[in-house]
């Protein structure tokens, strides 16, 4: 095979289009923020209203929370969302600063930290406008 580099420019374009499609879908459903991360694969959506959805382990676990509370001031660029359902608690910290997905190389406008079930998961997200 040698040291030849093969570049597939359409693959990066497909990733970009998929990311935009997921944001468009979230926007239609009233989501305020959407974030993802790796190892294990996870996704979080905040909104509409006081709803928070957390999907982890590559889609095998789904946790839905209502009664979302918010702490933080937008002027600082950091907002903390917290919710509880039964004995489960989740905390999502959203920071307004650039973030690049460490596996796909896709750029986002926010960093996200999810604290759930004794784990701290780091990833990237977007404000859904």
PyMOL commands that set and color helices and strands:
alter all, ss='L'
color gray80, all
select helices_A, chain A and resi 9-28+74-76
alter helices_A, ss='H'
color red, helices_A
select strands_A, chain A and resi 31-37+42-47+52-56+61-65+69-71+78-85+88-95+99-100+107-108+110-116+119-127
alter strands_A, ss='S'
color yellow, strands_A
deselect
rebuild
show_as cartoon
